Structure formats: structure tokens, C-alpha cells
Amino acid sequence: MTQNKAQQIVAEARRNKEEREKGYREQALKLYPWICGRCAREFDLKNLRELTVHHVDHNHDNNPADGSNWELLCLYCHDNEHQRYEEQSRFGSKSVVETKAQAGTFNPFANLKDMLQKK
């Protein structure tokens, strides 16, 4: 394959992706309030480009008209969501319900009374 042909294929794939995104992005912005679904940051016309459409099932071709597979997330929360998904896919993980947090055992004030009495 020539380099020119490869560049044409890449350019066409990017155009198709942008067209597809434009369609569901516009629909999602009409359906949902302009607020990040994770951090609750609010958006307006000035910063709307920082609000992204996340596909809940991670399938970018699954775009039902009712928006049931979409969630509006800010850039940061969207990146975090995909990073978590990638890590879970690669390394596996227990669900939040199964994971039990260990209780902290360090108490910085344990000897405070003794320390104050020494003065």
C-alpha cells in the first residue's frame, strides 16, 4: 500500500468518526443538561467543547435515539472513566461492592495527652 493511499484511508476514517460524533453529540446535548454526570461541573457555550459524550457500554456505534447509552462527562471524568475501563479490562478487578476498604490504624493524636503533660 502506498503512503498516499494510507493517508487517504486515515483521513476518511477521521472524517467518518467526526461525522458520527457530530450526530450523537448534538442529540445528547439536546437531551441532557450541560452538566458532567460525575463531578457535576456545569457548562455553558463558552466551555461546552470540554463536555464530552461517553458511551456507557463503550461501544461508539451503539447510539440509540433515546440517549440511553450516553452520558455527558467533562474531559477529565471521561478520561478517568476510560482509564478505569482499560485497567479493568487488562488486569481485572473486583467490583466496588466486593472490595472492602481497610480501616486506618494510625492515630496521630494517640499520645497527645502524654506529650502535653510533659511540658
Buried (B, 14 or more C-beta within 10 A) or exposed (E): EEEEEEEEEEEEEEEEEEEEBEEBBEBBBEEBEBBBBBEEBEBEEEEEEBBBBBBEEEEEEEBEEEBEBBBBBBEBBBEBBEEEEEEEEEEEEEEEEEEEEEEEEEEEEEEEEEEEEEE
